[in-house]
């Protein structure tokens, strides 16, 4: 499985902004150049796992979330992802998503 550096960069940027950190401040803390951090956030530069782990530690986020979008260390790791997804949906799409999920759950329950 190939790493999606664009997605990794987007997630890093999202978390950095949520932490109210500028690229300059994070780059300073990580001892990297602002240009490098900017390229990583745009996905135009590959980042080593060591450097990614360092940035994750500074941002207080799991590398798992940055790499695959889920903090799977928790049993409820998708709760945040679903909440984020639904927050941006209009009510009619929320209802559709609910109905599809309920249908899937109901179908799985009848198999047992």
N, C-alpha and C positions, 0 to 999 in steps of 0.2 A: 504494500500500500504506500503510495507516494504521499508526501506531505504537501498540503495546500498552503504555501507560504503567504498567499494573499489573505486567506482566511485567518491564519495565525496572526498576521499583522493587524487585521481588522479587530480581532479579539484583544490583542495587546493594547491597541489604541483605545478601544472602548473602555477597558478597565483603567487605563491611565487617566482618561478623562473623568471617569467616575470617581477616581481618587483625587481629582483636582490637581493633577500634576502636569506641568508643561513638559514638552520634550526635553527642554534644556535641563530641568530639574532631575528628571529620570535619568537622562544621559550622564549627568554629573554623578548621581548616586551609583550608577552602574559602571562608571569609568569608561564610557564609550563616547564617541562623537555624536553630536546631534544629527549630523548627516547620516551616520550609520543607522541610528534609531529611526530616522525618517524613512530610510530605504526599507528597513524591516517592516515598519507599519504599512508601507505601500506594497509590500510583497515583492519588491524588486531586488532584495538581498536575502540570501539564505542565512539563517541563524543557527549556530551550533546548539546542541542540546545543553551543553554546559552554560552557554550564555543565556539561553531561554530559561533555564532553571534559575539563574541569577535574577533575571528580570521578574520572573514569577514570585520569587522570594521577596523582592523589593515591593512588588505590587500586592503581596499577600493573597495570591490566587494559586490554585493548583495548576501544574503543568498539564494535567489531564484535561482541564477545561480549555486551556489555550490550544492544545493539540486536537481535541475531538469535540469540543463544545459542551462537555458534560463533566461535572464534578462527581464522578461515579464512586467516590469514596463514601458517599452517603446513600442510604436506602431510598431517600426521596430526591435523588439527584436531578430528576426532570421537573420537579415542581417549579423551580425558578424559570426554566426554559419555557414551560407551558404558560406560566404567568406572563412572561415577556411577550410571547407569541400572541396571546389573547388580548393583551393590553392594546395592541396596535390594530386589532380587527374591529370592524363595525359590528354592531349587535347581531345582524342577520348572519354574518359569517361565524360569529361565536356560537350561535344556535346550531348551525350546520356542523361545525366541528364537534360540538357536544353530541349531536345525534349520531354522527359517524362513530365517535368513540364509544358511545353507549351500545350501538349496534355490534361493534367488535367485541366488547366485553360480554354482552348477552350471548353472542354466538359462541364464544370460548367457554362460557359457563355451561352451555348445554352439552358440551362434549364430555363432561366429567360425570 
